[in-house]
């Protein structure tokens, strides 16, 4: 027994040494490259989250789903609060936290109203219009320098999105496509507020107060058509809370180390993850326009990532 315990401790110590080494190596990376990696991780987390959420909205009212997703986002972070104390998570600008929460809730209301009627790949592709609004807003609000490479990457990515979305605007699904599209500038405003908050708030503080504020703002509509979830649905909500908090934490970390406009191009990779998961989970076969648009989007992502990496190496 003692020998097994010693071996377990040795394995744990080895794992911690590898984790520390990886963290030190990551710290030596250029901030823009680190921001891109944080953003890629956030995108993957959100795509998996959206897959689970779409499944839940087919079973439970969308607004109840939204409320419980953020309640569990708060639940999974309670151990961190208990360990450090609530004082460590007291925001410096509580008004800013609730403004961000209100704006994000509005975007979510639009998004959840449309998601049951749109495929996961198309939902993700429509969300890619957000970087255009974010880049414009970042240049206006924060004075970020919009280098020509970022504009080109964003516009090429947007062209890919239009290839995906344009055929879906006709017919019954056109209305829900437009509703989903209208959520993009609202989410862009939310992310710009987040960027502003990262100047004096830690990422974990922003994530916790987002969960608190969005849950409070979402509660009234959630109560209208409340339905008791099953045990498996409660577990799925817990997983959604974990993925959502992780995604927003990674996103906030990316904003702390790099220009928000520099991190937006890699969001286009989300279409790859969304197409794969939509096919595996919902049997959504990507259309030819979705695949063509995805190729265009990936090309712009790879190009801007290479340009940013080269620029970082020369400075």
GICORNOR-V666406 format. One record per helix or strand. SS is the DSSP state (2 for helix, 1 for strand). FROM is the first residue (numbers start at 0). TO is the last residue. If there is no record, write none. Layout:
SS FROM TO
SS FROM TO
This chain:
2 1 26
2 30 56
2 61 74
2 77 83
2 85 88
2 93 114
2 119 126
2 129 140
2 147 167
2 172 196
2 202 223
2 230 256
2 259 262
2 264 281
2 287 312
